[in-house]
Structures are given as structure tokens and as C-alpha cells.
Amino acid sequence: MYTVTLWEFAALAAASILVGFSKTAVSGANTVSLAIFAAVLPARESTGVLLPLLIVGDLLAVRTYRRHAHWGTLLRLFPAVAAGVVVGTVFLLWAGDAEVRTSIGAILLLMAGVTVWRRRTAARAEVPATTPDADGAGARLKAGSYGVLGGFTTMVANAGGPVMSLYLLSAGFRKLGFLGTSAWFFLIVNVAKVPFSVGLGLIDGRSLLLDALLALFVLPGAYIGKACVDRINQRLFERLVIAATVLGGLQLLLR
């Protein structure tokens, strides 16, 4: 098993709680988990440790919101996401720990910027209560561009959440449709990433032993998120998530 101190394990446990919380309440919390895992463990291997925990969270999210998915949107996204995952896998074939750590830091800062831009855009104009984008050339182009970026970021750093959040919001999704579509999307994509991660040596017996312990903390996080989703002060929480993401990204870049 990875050698970690008691304080480092406590940090990983807290990050695992945030994994569960992010899957059933606020997806942005997951970027904080990513930063903690990459800071405590070797950056490259941290992605393999985090992936099974994300899948546990995805299963809990699908169990909660499974009836609210928009499958037309999912089918439109998957080909582009698959291309992005392949590009991310090629990158990981040659990238060492330093390159992965720098990439994760840069991706975190990029995602923080995307989140800030999304919040400012939403403040100028309320998201319309419409059905998701209809199929068409514009919708396919948007799905393709977001899908490739989401596939790459999720493969390299498990950081596709903010990209997909931005896409789903821009497509006109309301809360339940957003949560249901996001839950199924990440369950399918994260399970599909497992063979790639195993082939790259990111998931092995050592990482799974650590996952077996940390998975116990994902469960309460998911139930806390489910209980808080209708009560949480979204604006304050997103500000805290953005601040923590920026600090985590800078720490990885300057480490």
C-alpha cells in the first residue's frame, strides 16, 4: 500500500467525502479532491487511485438521479469524449510525474477560469427553462468540442466535471436533468477509462487496497450531498471551491 502519514490519510479521507458530495450535489467540489490526491500521492498515480472512488460516487449518483438523464445528449457526446480519452491516454504514455503534475495544475486553473466565466455569464442572463439543445449542426459541433476537451481532461486528471457542467448548463438543462445526465455520463465514461488506467499501470493491487479504505468515506459524502442539494448556498460554496481549486493548482505548478 502507499505509505502515507496519519495526516495525509485524513486529507485523502476528507477528499473522498468531497467525491461523494460532488456526485450528488455540487460537481465543482471534485476539483478540490483532485488537488488533494495529487498533493499527497505521486501526481501520475493519484489519478489511478481516485478513479475507482469516482466510480463509487457515480453509482450512488445514478441510483439517486437515474430517471432524469437525457440520453440524446449522452449519445451525442460519447464519440467526441472517446476521442479525447484516446488523446489523453497517448499523453500519459510518455508523460512522467512532473509533466502530469504540471498538467493537472494547469487544468485545475483552467477549470477554475471556466467556472468563473460560467458564473458571470449566468449572472448576466438567467438560464432559460428550455429543453436541452435539439439535434443539429450547431448542437453537434458544440458537443464535439466540449466532448474532446472533457475526454482529455477526465483521462489525464479526472477533471472533466467543470467542462461537462458548462456544456450541460449552456445546453439549457435544469437541476434534475443536469444531475441525472451528468451521473450517467460519468459512470459510463469512468468505467470505460478503467482498462486504459490498468494498461498504463495507474490501477494495481496497491492502489485498490487504498481505495478499499477510502471508499468508506465516499458513501457519507454522497448522502450529505443528497440531503443538502436543495438547501446549499450555491454561490458561497462555488466561491470556496474556486478558491481551493486555484490554490491547489498553484501548489502543483510551484511544487
Secondary structure as GFF3:
##gff-version 3
##sequence-region A 1 255
A	DSSP	alpha_helix	6	24	.	.	.	ID=ss1
A	DSSP	alpha_helix	29	40	.	.	.	ID=ss2
A	DSSP	alpha_helix	43	65	.	.	.	ID=ss3
A	DSSP	three_ten_helix	66	68	.	.	.	ID=ss4
A	DSSP	alpha_helix	71	94	.	.	.	ID=ss5
A	DSSP	alpha_helix	97	124	.	.	.	ID=ss6
A	DSSP	alpha_helix	137	157	.	.	.	ID=ss7
A	DSSP	alpha_helix	161	170	.	.	.	ID=ss8
A	DSSP	alpha_helix	175	199	.	.	.	ID=ss9
A	DSSP	alpha_helix	205	228	.	.	.	ID=ss10
A	DSSP	alpha_helix	234	254	.	.	.	ID=ss11
###
